Amino acid sequence: MIELKNICKTFKVARRNAGFKEAFKAFFKREYEYIHALKNISFTINDGEMVGYIGPNGAGKSSTIKIMSGILNPDSGECIINGRIPWKDRINHVKEIGVVFGQRSQLWWDVPVIDSFELIKDIYKTPNEIYKNNLNELTKILDLSQIVRTPARQLSLGQRMRCELAASLLHNPKILFLDEPTIGLDAVSKIAVRSFIKKINKEKNTTIILTTHDMQDIEAITERILLIGKGEILLDGSFADLKRGDKNIDETIAEMYKEYEIL
């Protein structure tokens, strides 16, 4: 189970105007701005739930995911995942989670994908039998047989994202964090990935936390919505609760962004 209570996170960001003069001044005296990324974030996610975590750019979605993954330490608040504090017990925590960041890769750039998979197996100390079974299943479902022998740098974005998803699941994680997992995928690949995510949730009771701007992903995969804006949770409910009248989901989300003044 995932439980967050009053999580806060602030970043100190350097600012300066353009030009050599301003750069020279900043060398001696820098100006800083404090960005309040998360403000008292609280929610609970039960085992096996599929949750859509949505909001505009800069709302705090990735910061929350990084805290739950153990990458970031919050300034204050509590985060308990399966009885552990992620950033205090990272080694045991990461054995039970899988993470896919659409803009970052966990594959080694210059080696064939299968070599990256083998390295990930060793990092997570995954037993050979589990690794082989998962690799065979993921290769078949995600259609990786023709690309696992190719270096990651030679893959298209869509091919790489399918490999990233496979890499995050080789060690049978209990929780899967997906940050823009279908970015760059064509329509057919998106449908395959969505079906696969629902399948592992149903068969293995994997908890899914999905952040995306693609509302079709949200509608197809998740059962519950968390809307975040300016570092605060604004809505926690079902997809049906989110819809308004006969408007499509994109129009509804746009209205809510304006309503809460988070654009």
ChimeraX commands (.cxc) that place a marker at each C-alpha (Angstrom):
marker #1 position 0.00,0.00,0.00 radius 0.5
marker #1 position 1.11,3.56,-0.73 radius 0.5
marker #1 position 0.42,6.28,1.81 radius 0.5
marker #1 position 1.52,9.92,1.58 radius 0.5
marker #1 position 0.82,12.43,4.35 radius 0.5
marker #1 position 1.50,16.16,4.03 radius 0.5
marker #1 position 4.44,15.78,1.64 radius 0.5
marker #1 position 6.17,19.09,0.84 radius 0.5
marker #1 position 9.05,19.75,-1.54 radius 0.5
marker #1 position 10.72,23.06,-2.43 radius 0.5
marker #1 position 13.45,23.65,-5.01 radius 0.5
marker #1 position 15.98,26.49,-4.98 radius 0.5
marker #1 position 16.44,27.75,-8.55 radius 0.5
marker #1 position 19.03,30.29,-9.76 radius 0.5
marker #1 position 17.71,33.13,-11.95 radius 0.5
marker #1 position 19.41,35.81,-14.07 radius 0.5
marker #1 position 18.70,37.99,-17.10 radius 0.5
marker #1 position 20.35,37.52,-20.50 radius 0.5
marker #1 position 23.66,39.10,-21.43 radius 0.5
marker #1 position 27.35,39.07,-20.48 radius 0.5
marker #1 position 26.94,41.80,-17.88 radius 0.5
marker #1 position 24.25,39.87,-16.05 radius 0.5
marker #1 position 26.32,36.70,-16.26 radius 0.5
marker #1 position 29.32,38.52,-14.75 radius 0.5
marker #1 position 27.17,39.90,-11.91 radius 0.5
marker #1 position 25.77,36.45,-11.22 radius 0.5
marker #1 position 29.32,35.15,-10.85 radius 0.5
marker #1 position 29.65,37.20,-7.66 radius 0.5
marker #1 position 26.05,37.33,-6.49 radius 0.5
marker #1 position 23.35,34.96,-7.61 radius 0.5
marker #1 position 19.63,35.53,-7.33 radius 0.5
marker #1 position 17.52,32.59,-6.30 radius 0.5
marker #1 position 13.83,31.76,-6.43 radius 0.5
marker #1 position 12.13,29.12,-4.33 radius 0.5
marker #1 position 9.71,26.88,-6.22 radius 0.5
marker #1 position 7.15,25.11,-4.04 radius 0.5
marker #1 position 6.71,21.94,-6.10 radius 0.5
marker #1 position 4.57,20.04,-3.57 radius 0.5
marker #1 position 2.36,21.50,-0.85 radius 0.5
marker #1 position 0.98,19.06,1.73 radius 0.5
marker #1 position 0.30,16.24,-0.72 radius 0.5
marker #1 position -1.74,13.44,0.90 radius 0.5
marker #1 position -3.34,10.34,-0.62 radius 0.5
marker #1 position -3.55,6.58,-0.19 radius 0.5
marker #1 position -3.35,3.95,-2.96 radius 0.5
marker #1 position -4.31,0.36,-2.18 radius 0.5
marker #1 position -2.69,-2.77,-3.58 radius 0.5
marker #1 position -3.76,-3.53,-7.14 radius 0.5
marker #1 position -5.24,-0.11,-7.86 radius 0.5
marker #1 position -4.72,1.63,-11.20 radius 0.5
marker #1 position -4.48,5.38,-10.64 radius 0.5
marker #1 position -4.12,8.22,-13.12 radius 0.5
marker #1 position -2.03,11.10,-11.74 radius 0.5
marker #1 position -2.71,14.07,-13.98 radius 0.5
marker #1 position -2.03,17.78,-14.14 radius 0.5
marker #1 position -0.35,20.42,-16.32 radius 0.5
marker #1 position 3.40,20.70,-16.84 radius 0.5
marker #1 position 5.14,21.81,-13.64 radius 0.5
marker #1 position 2.24,20.75,-11.40 radius 0.5
marker #1 position 4.41,18.38,-9.32 radius 0.5
marker #1 position 3.65,14.99,-10.86 radius 0.5
marker #1 position 7.23,13.89,-11.54 radius 0.5
marker #1 position 8.40,15.22,-8.16 radius 0.5
marker #1 position 5.81,13.03,-6.44 radius 0.5
marker #1 position 6.85,9.98,-8.47 radius 0.5
marker #1 position 10.53,10.61,-7.64 radius 0.5
marker #1 position 9.73,10.82,-3.93 radius 0.5
marker #1 position 7.72,7.58,-4.07 radius 0.5
marker #1 position 10.60,5.99,-6.00 radius 0.5
marker #1 position 13.15,7.06,-3.40 radius 0.5
marker #1 position 15.04,9.38,-5.79 radius 0.5
marker #1 position 14.08,12.59,-3.94 radius 0.5
marker #1 position 13.78,13.36,-0.24 radius 0.5
marker #1 position 10.81,15.54,0.73 radius 0.5
marker #1 position 11.29,18.59,2.93 radius 0.5
marker #1 position 8.58,17.34,5.29 radius 0.5
marker #1 position 5.77,14.81,5.50 radius 0.5
marker #1 position 5.53,11.03,5.50 radius 0.5
marker #1 position 5.66,8.50,2.67 radius 0.5
marker #1 position 5.19,4.82,3.50 radius 0.5
marker #1 position 5.20,2.24,0.70 radius 0.5
marker #1 position 4.75,-1.42,1.66 radius 0.5
marker #1 position 5.94,-0.57,5.17 radius 0.5
marker #1 position 9.10,1.22,4.00 radius 0.5
marker #1 position 10.25,4.82,3.71 radius 0.5
marker #1 position 11.55,4.89,0.10 radius 0.5
marker #1 position 14.56,7.20,0.53 radius 0.5
marker #1 position 15.70,5.50,3.76 radius 0.5
marker #1 position 15.54,1.90,2.54 radius 0.5
marker #1 position 16.18,2.32,-1.18 radius 0.5
marker #1 position 17.83,-1.05,-1.86 radius 0.5
marker #1 position 14.88,-3.10,-0.59 radius 0.5
marker #1 position 12.35,-0.59,-1.89 radius 0.5
marker #1 position 13.53,-0.60,-5.52 radius 0.5
marker #1 position 13.30,-4.40,-5.63 radius 0.5
marker #1 position 9.53,-4.03,-5.46 radius 0.5
marker #1 position 8.99,-1.16,-7.90 radius 0.5
marker #1 position 9.35,-0.57,-11.61 radius 0.5
marker #1 position 9.68,2.91,-13.11 radius 0.5
marker #1 position 9.34,4.16,-16.68 radius 0.5
marker #1 position 10.20,7.79,-17.35 radius 0.5
marker #1 position 9.23,8.72,-20.90 radius 0.5
marker #1 position 12.02,11.31,-21.13 radius 0.5
marker #1 position 14.77,9.22,-19.48 radius 0.5
marker #1 position 16.25,5.85,-20.36 radius 0.5
marker #1 position 17.37,2.94,-18.20 radius 0.5
marker #1 position 18.91,1.21,-21.23 radius 0.5
marker #1 position 22.63,1.43,-21.96 radius 0.5
marker #1 position 22.97,3.55,-25.09 radius 0.5
marker #1 position 25.66,1.70,-27.08 radius 0.5
marker #1 position 24.93,-1.95,-26.33 radius 0.5
marker #1 position 22.15,-4.25,-27.61 radius 0.5
marker #1 position 18.95,-4.09,-25.61 radius 0.5
marker #1 position 19.31,-7.72,-24.51 radius 0.5
marker #1 position 22.61,-6.83,-22.81 radius 0.5
marker #1 position 20.83,-4.07,-20.89 radius 0.5
marker #1 position 18.21,-6.61,-19.83 radius 0.5
marker #1 position 20.96,-8.94,-18.57 radius 0.5
marker #1 position 22.55,-6.12,-16.60 radius 0.5
marker #1 position 19.19,-5.17,-15.08 radius 0.5
marker #1 position 18.69,-8.83,-14.12 radius 0.5
marker #1 position 22.01,-8.80,-12.26 radius 0.5
marker #1 position 21.31,-5.44,-10.60 radius 0.5
marker #1 position 17.98,-6.69,-9.21 radius 0.5
marker #1 position 19.39,-10.19,-8.53 radius 0.5
marker #1 position 16.45,-11.71,-10.38 radius 0.5
marker #1 position 16.45,-15.55,-10.41 radius 0.5
marker #1 position 17.19,-17.04,-13.85 radius 0.5
marker #1 position 13.85,-18.83,-14.13 radius 0.5
marker #1 position 11.80,-15.72,-13.34 radius 0.5
marker #1 position 13.95,-13.62,-15.68 radius 0.5
marker #1 position 13.62,-16.04,-18.61 radius 0.5
marker #1 position 9.86,-16.46,-18.16 radius 0.5
marker #1 position 9.31,-12.71,-17.96 radius 0.5
marker #1 position 11.64,-12.02,-20.89 radius 0.5
marker #1 position 9.85,-14.52,-23.11 radius 0.5
marker #1 position 6.42,-13.16,-22.18 radius 0.5
marker #1 position 7.42,-9.51,-22.57 radius 0.5
marker #1 position 9.20,-10.16,-25.87 radius 0.5
marker #1 position 6.08,-11.80,-27.27 radius 0.5
marker #1 position 3.50,-9.33,-26.00 radius 0.5
marker #1 position 5.51,-6.17,-26.77 radius 0.5
marker #1 position 6.88,-7.55,-30.07 radius 0.5
marker #1 position 10.54,-7.16,-29.15 radius 0.5
marker #1 position 12.02,-10.18,-30.93 radius 0.5
marker #1 position 13.43,-8.12,-33.83 radius 0.5
marker #1 position 14.86,-5.28,-31.74 radius 0.5
marker #1 position 16.40,-6.76,-28.58 radius 0.5
marker #1 position 19.67,-7.39,-30.44 radius 0.5
marker #1 position 19.86,-3.73,-31.57 radius 0.5
marker #1 position 21.73,-0.99,-29.63 radius 0.5
marker #1 position 19.36,1.39,-27.88 radius 0.5
marker #1 position 20.76,4.40,-29.78 radius 0.5
marker #1 position 19.55,2.89,-33.08 radius 0.5
marker #1 position 15.96,2.37,-31.96 radius 0.5
marker #1 position 13.08,4.67,-32.79 radius 0.5
marker #1 position 11.36,6.39,-29.87 radius 0.5
marker #1 position 8.43,3.98,-30.01 radius 0.5
marker #1 position 10.71,0.92,-30.07 radius 0.5
marker #1 position 12.75,2.25,-27.16 radius 0.5
marker #1 position 9.64,2.90,-25.07 radius 0.5
marker #1 position 8.50,-0.70,-25.54 radius 0.5
marker #1 position 11.93,-1.86,-24.37 radius 0.5
marker #1 position 11.82,0.53,-21.40 radius 0.5
marker #1 position 8.49,-0.94,-20.33 radius 0.5
marker #1 position 9.87,-4.47,-20.59 radius 0.5
marker #1 position 13.01,-3.52,-18.62 radius 0.5
marker #1 position 10.90,-2.15,-15.75 radius 0.5
marker #1 position 8.98,-5.44,-15.42 radius 0.5
marker #1 position 11.72,-8.07,-15.65 radius 0.5
marker #1 position 12.00,-8.36,-11.85 radius 0.5
marker #1 position 8.24,-8.73,-11.13 radius 0.5
marker #1 position 7.66,-5.40,-9.33 radius 0.5
marker #1 position 4.64,-4.99,-7.07 radius 0.5
marker #1 position 4.28,-1.31,-8.02 radius 0.5
marker #1 position 4.76,0.22,-11.47 radius 0.5
marker #1 position 5.27,3.97,-11.91 radius 0.5
marker #1 position 4.61,5.08,-15.49 radius 0.5
marker #1 position 5.55,8.64,-16.46 radius 0.5
marker #1 position 4.39,9.27,-20.07 radius 0.5
marker #1 position 4.84,5.59,-21.08 radius 0.5
marker #1 position 3.15,5.86,-24.50 radius 0.5
marker #1 position 5.01,8.97,-25.71 radius 0.5
marker #1 position 6.06,8.51,-29.32 radius 0.5
marker #1 position 4.05,5.33,-29.86 radius 0.5
marker #1 position 1.81,4.84,-32.88 radius 0.5
marker #1 position -1.87,3.97,-32.42 radius 0.5
marker #1 position -1.37,0.20,-32.70 radius 0.5
marker #1 position 1.51,0.18,-30.21 radius 0.5
marker #1 position -0.47,2.33,-27.76 radius 0.5
marker #1 position -3.34,-0.15,-27.79 radius 0.5
marker #1 position -0.91,-3.04,-27.23 radius 0.5
marker #1 position 0.79,-1.28,-24.31 radius 0.5
marker #1 position -2.54,-0.37,-22.70 radius 0.5
marker #1 position -3.76,-3.97,-23.00 radius 0.5
marker #1 position -0.51,-5.23,-21.54 radius 0.5
marker #1 position -0.67,-2.87,-18.54 radius 0.5
marker #1 position -4.22,-3.98,-17.77 radius 0.5
marker #1 position -3.17,-7.61,-18.13 radius 0.5
marker #1 position -0.33,-7.43,-15.59 radius 0.5
marker #1 position -2.63,-5.57,-13.20 radius 0.5
marker #1 position -5.25,-8.29,-13.47 radius 0.5
marker #1 position -2.94,-11.32,-13.43 radius 0.5
marker #1 position -0.27,-10.15,-10.96 radius 0.5
marker #1 position -2.25,-7.52,-8.99 radius 0.5
marker #1 position 0.43,-4.95,-9.85 radius 0.5
marker #1 position -0.33,-1.46,-8.57 radius 0.5
marker #1 position -0.17,1.06,-11.44 radius 0.5
marker #1 position 0.43,4.82,-11.08 radius 0.5
marker #1 position 0.21,6.53,-14.46 radius 0.5
marker #1 position 1.08,10.13,-15.27 radius 0.5
marker #1 position 0.32,11.31,-18.78 radius 0.5
marker #1 position -1.22,14.09,-20.85 radius 0.5
marker #1 position -2.92,11.54,-23.09 radius 0.5
marker #1 position -6.45,11.32,-21.75 radius 0.5
marker #1 position -7.12,8.23,-23.86 radius 0.5
marker #1 position -4.45,6.44,-21.81 radius 0.5
marker #1 position -6.15,7.59,-18.62 radius 0.5
marker #1 position -9.58,6.48,-19.82 radius 0.5
marker #1 position -8.34,3.12,-21.10 radius 0.5
marker #1 position -6.15,2.14,-18.14 radius 0.5
marker #1 position -7.06,3.83,-14.87 radius 0.5
marker #1 position -10.00,3.51,-12.51 radius 0.5
marker #1 position -9.22,6.45,-10.27 radius 0.5
marker #1 position -8.00,10.00,-10.96 radius 0.5
marker #1 position -5.76,12.26,-8.87 radius 0.5
marker #1 position -5.63,15.81,-10.25 radius 0.5
marker #1 position -2.70,17.95,-9.10 radius 0.5
marker #1 position -2.16,21.64,-9.75 radius 0.5
marker #1 position 0.46,24.06,-8.37 radius 0.5
marker #1 position 1.67,21.34,-6.02 radius 0.5
marker #1 position -1.73,20.58,-4.46 radius 0.5
marker #1 position -4.20,17.72,-4.89 radius 0.5
marker #1 position -7.36,19.25,-6.36 radius 0.5
marker #1 position -9.45,16.18,-7.12 radius 0.5
marker #1 position -9.51,12.53,-6.06 radius 0.5
marker #1 position -12.24,10.46,-7.68 radius 0.5
marker #1 position -13.27,8.08,-10.42 radius 0.5
marker #1 position -13.06,8.76,-14.14 radius 0.5
marker #1 position -16.84,9.07,-14.20 radius 0.5
marker #1 position -16.64,11.80,-11.54 radius 0.5
marker #1 position -14.22,13.70,-13.75 radius 0.5
marker #1 position -16.48,13.91,-16.79 radius 0.5
marker #1 position -18.89,16.80,-17.12 radius 0.5
marker #1 position -22.06,16.34,-19.10 radius 0.5
marker #1 position -21.60,15.56,-22.78 radius 0.5
marker #1 position -18.16,17.20,-23.05 radius 0.5
marker #1 position -15.22,15.04,-24.03 radius 0.5
marker #1 position -12.48,14.45,-21.51 radius 0.5
marker #1 position -10.01,16.95,-23.02 radius 0.5
marker #1 position -12.60,19.74,-22.81 radius 0.5
marker #1 position -13.40,18.75,-19.22 radius 0.5
marker #1 position -9.73,18.81,-18.18 radius 0.5
marker #1 position -9.21,22.20,-19.87 radius 0.5
marker #1 position -12.20,23.59,-17.95 radius 0.5
marker #1 position -10.84,22.28,-14.66 radius 0.5
marker #1 position -7.42,23.81,-15.29 radius 0.5
marker #1 position -9.09,27.18,-15.81 radius 0.5
marker #1 position -11.40,26.68,-12.84 radius 0.5
marker #1 position -8.51,26.00,-10.48 radius 0.5
marker #1 position -6.27,28.59,-12.20 radius 0.5
marker #1 position -3.44,26.12,-12.69 radius 0.5
marker #1 position -2.52,26.90,-16.28 radius 0.5
marker link #1:1,2 radius 0.2
marker link #1:2,3 radius 0.2
marker link #1:3,4 radius 0.2
marker link #1:4,5 radius 0.2
marker link #1:5,6 radius 0.2
marker link #1:6,7 radius 0.2
marker link #1:7,8 radius 0.2
marker link #1:8,9 radius 0.2
marker link #1:9,10 radius 0.2
marker link #1:10,11 radius 0.2
marker link #1:11,12 radius 0.2
marker link #1:12,13 radius 0.2
marker link #1:13,14 radius 0.2
marker link #1:14,15 radius 0.2
marker link #1:15,16 radius 0.2
marker link #1:16,17 radius 0.2
marker link #1:17,18 radius 0.2
marker link #1:18,19 radius 0.2
marker link #1:19,20 radius 0.2
marker link #1:20,21 radius 0.2
marker link #1:21,22 radius 0.2
marker link #1:22,23 radius 0.2
marker link #1:23,24 radius 0.2
marker link #1:24,25 radius 0.2
marker link #1:25,26 radius 0.2
marker link #1:26,27 radius 0.2
marker link #1:27,28 radius 0.2
marker link #1:28,29 radius 0.2
marker link #1:29,30 radius 0.2
marker link #1:30,31 radius 0.2
marker link #1:31,32 radius 0.2
marker link #1:32,33 radius 0.2
marker link #1:33,34 radius 0.2
marker link #1:34,35 radius 0.2
marker link #1:35,36 radius 0.2
marker link #1:36,37 radius 0.2
marker link #1:37,38 radius 0.2
marker link #1:38,39 radius 0.2
marker link #1:39,40 radius 0.2
marker link #1:40,41 radius 0.2
marker link #1:41,42 radius 0.2
marker link #1:42,43 radius 0.2
marker link #1:43,44 radius 0.2
marker link #1:44,45 radius 0.2
marker link #1:45,46 radius 0.2
marker link #1:46,47 radius 0.2
marker link #1:47,48 radius 0.2
marker link #1:48,49 radius 0.2
marker link #1:49,50 radius 0.2
marker link #1:50,51 radius 0.2
marker link #1:51,52 radius 0.2
marker link #1:52,53 radius 0.2
marker link #1:53,54 radius 0.2
marker link #1:54,55 radius 0.2
marker link #1:55,56 radius 0.2
marker link #1:56,57 radius 0.2
marker link #1:57,58 radius 0.2
marker link #1:58,59 radius 0.2
marker link #1:59,60 radius 0.2
marker link #1:60,61 radius 0.2
marker link #1:61,62 radius 0.2
marker link #1:62,63 radius 0.2
marker link #1:63,64 radius 0.2
marker link #1:64,65 radius 0.2
marker link #1:65,66 radius 0.2
marker link #1:66,67 radius 0.2
marker link #1:67,68 radius 0.2
marker link #1:68,69 radius 0.2
marker link #1:69,70 radius 0.2
marker link #1:70,71 radius 0.2
marker link #1:71,72 radius 0.2
marker link #1:72,73 radius 0.2
marker link #1:73,74 radius 0.2
marker link #1:74,75 radius 0.2
marker link #1:75,76 radius 0.2
marker link #1:76,77 radius 0.2
marker link #1:77,78 radius 0.2
marker link #1:78,79 radius 0.2
marker link #1:79,80 radius 0.2
marker link #1:80,81 radius 0.2
marker link #1:81,82 radius 0.2
marker link #1:82,83 radius 0.2
marker link #1:83,84 radius 0.2
marker link #1:84,85 radius 0.2
marker link #1:85,86 radius 0.2
marker link #1:86,87 radius 0.2
marker link #1:87,88 radius 0.2
marker link #1:88,89 radius 0.2
marker link #1:89,90 radius 0.2
marker link #1:90,91 radius 0.2
marker link #1:91,92 radius 0.2
marker link #1:92,93 radius 0.2
marker link #1:93,94 radius 0.2
marker link #1:94,95 radius 0.2
marker link #1:95,96 radius 0.2
marker link #1:96,97 radius 0.2
marker link #1:97,98 radius 0.2
marker link #1:98,99 radius 0.2
marker link #1:99,100 radius 0.2
marker link #1:100,101 radius 0.2
marker link #1:101,102 radius 0.2
marker link #1:102,103 radius 0.2
marker link #1:103,104 radius 0.2
marker link #1:104,105 radius 0.2
marker link #1:105,106 radius 0.2
marker link #1:106,107 radius 0.2
marker link #1:107,108 radius 0.2
marker link #1:108,109 radius 0.2
marker link #1:109,110 radius 0.2
marker link #1:110,111 radius 0.2
marker link #1:111,112 radius 0.2
marker link #1:112,113 radius 0.2
marker link #1:113,114 radius 0.2
marker link #1:114,115 radius 0.2
marker link #1:115,116 radius 0.2
marker link #1:116,117 radius 0.2
marker link #1:117,118 radius 0.2
marker link #1:118,119 radius 0.2
marker link #1:119,120 radius 0.2
marker link #1:120,121 radius 0.2
marker link #1:121,122 radius 0.2
marker link #1:122,123 radius 0.2
marker link #1:123,124 radius 0.2
marker link #1:124,125 radius 0.2
marker link #1:125,126 radius 0.2
marker link #1:126,127 radius 0.2
marker link #1:127,128 radius 0.2
marker link #1:128,129 radius 0.2
marker link #1:129,130 radius 0.2
marker link #1:130,131 radius 0.2
marker link #1:131,132 radius 0.2
marker link #1:132,133 radius 0.2
marker link #1:133,134 radius 0.2
marker link #1:134,135 radius 0.2
marker link #1:135,136 radius 0.2
marker link #1:136,137 radius 0.2
marker link #1:137,138 radius 0.2
marker link #1:138,139 radius 0.2
marker link #1:139,140 radius 0.2
marker link #1:140,141 radius 0.2
marker link #1:141,142 radius 0.2
marker link #1:142,143 radius 0.2
marker link #1:143,144 radius 0.2
marker link #1:144,145 radius 0.2
marker link #1:145,146 radius 0.2
marker link #1:146,147 radius 0.2
marker link #1:147,148 radius 0.2
marker link #1:148,149 radius 0.2
marker link #1:149,150 radius 0.2
marker link #1:150,151 radius 0.2
marker link #1:151,152 radius 0.2
marker link #1:152,153 radius 0.2
marker link #1:153,154 radius 0.2
marker link #1:154,155 radius 0.2
marker link #1:155,156 radius 0.2
marker link #1:156,157 radius 0.2
marker link #1:157,158 radius 0.2
marker link #1:158,159 radius 0.2
marker link #1:159,160 radius 0.2
marker link #1:160,161 radius 0.2
marker link #1:161,162 radius 0.2
marker link #1:162,163 radius 0.2
marker link #1:163,164 radius 0.2
marker link #1:164,165 radius 0.2
marker link #1:165,166 radius 0.2
marker link #1:166,167 radius 0.2
marker link #1:167,168 radius 0.2
marker link #1:168,169 radius 0.2
marker link #1:169,170 radius 0.2
marker link #1:170,171 radius 0.2
marker link #1:171,172 radius 0.2
marker link #1:172,173 radius 0.2
marker link #1:173,174 radius 0.2
marker link #1:174,175 radius 0.2
marker link #1:175,176 radius 0.2
marker link #1:176,177 radius 0.2
marker link #1:177,178 radius 0.2
marker link #1:178,179 radius 0.2
marker link #1:179,180 radius 0.2
marker link #1:180,181 radius 0.2
marker link #1:181,182 radius 0.2
marker link #1:182,183 radius 0.2
marker link #1:183,184 radius 0.2
marker link #1:184,185 radius 0.2
marker link #1:185,186 radius 0.2
marker link #1:186,187 radius 0.2
marker link #1:187,188 radius 0.2
marker link #1:188,189 radius 0.2
marker link #1:189,190 radius 0.2
marker link #1:190,191 radius 0.2
marker link #1:191,192 radius 0.2
marker link #1:192,193 radius 0.2
marker link #1:193,194 radius 0.2
marker link #1:194,195 radius 0.2
marker link #1:195,196 radius 0.2
marker link #1:196,197 radius 0.2
marker link #1:197,198 radius 0.2
marker link #1:198,199 radius 0.2
marker link #1:199,200 radius 0.2
marker link #1:200,201 radius 0.2
marker link #1:201,202 radius 0.2
marker link #1:202,203 radius 0.2
marker link #1:203,204 radius 0.2
marker link #1:204,205 radius 0.2
marker link #1:205,206 radius 0.2
marker link #1:206,207 radius 0.2
marker link #1:207,208 radius 0.2
marker link #1:208,209 radius 0.2
marker link #1:209,210 radius 0.2
marker link #1:210,211 radius 0.2
marker link #1:211,212 radius 0.2
marker link #1:212,213 radius 0.2
marker link #1:213,214 radius 0.2
marker link #1:214,215 radius 0.2
marker link #1:215,216 radius 0.2
marker link #1:216,217 radius 0.2
marker link #1:217,218 radius 0.2
marker link #1:218,219 radius 0.2
marker link #1:219,220 radius 0.2
marker link #1:220,221 radius 0.2
marker link #1:221,222 radius 0.2
marker link #1:222,223 radius 0.2
marker link #1:223,224 radius 0.2
marker link #1:224,225 radius 0.2
marker link #1:225,226 radius 0.2
marker link #1:226,227 radius 0.2
marker link #1:227,228 radius 0.2
marker link #1:228,229 radius 0.2
marker link #1:229,230 radius 0.2
marker link #1:230,231 radius 0.2
marker link #1:231,232 radius 0.2
marker link #1:232,233 radius 0.2
marker link #1:233,234 radius 0.2
marker link #1:234,235 radius 0.2
marker link #1:235,236 radius 0.2
marker link #1:236,237 radius 0.2
marker link #1:237,238 radius 0.2
marker link #1:238,239 radius 0.2
marker link #1:239,240 radius 0.2
marker link #1:240,241 radius 0.2
marker link #1:241,242 radius 0.2
marker link #1:242,243 radius 0.2
marker link #1:243,244 radius 0.2
marker link #1:244,245 radius 0.2
marker link #1:245,246 radius 0.2
marker link #1:246,247 radius 0.2
marker link #1:247,248 radius 0.2
marker link #1:248,249 radius 0.2
marker link #1:249,250 radius 0.2
marker link #1:250,251 radius 0.2
marker link #1:251,252 radius 0.2
marker link #1:252,253 radius 0.2
marker link #1:253,254 radius 0.2
marker link #1:254,255 radius 0.2
marker link #1:255,256 radius 0.2
marker link #1:256,257 radius 0.2
marker link #1:257,258 radius 0.2
marker link #1:258,259 radius 0.2
marker link #1:259,260 radius 0.2
marker link #1:260,261 radius 0.2
marker link #1:261,262 radius 0.2
marker link #1:262,263 radius 0.2
view
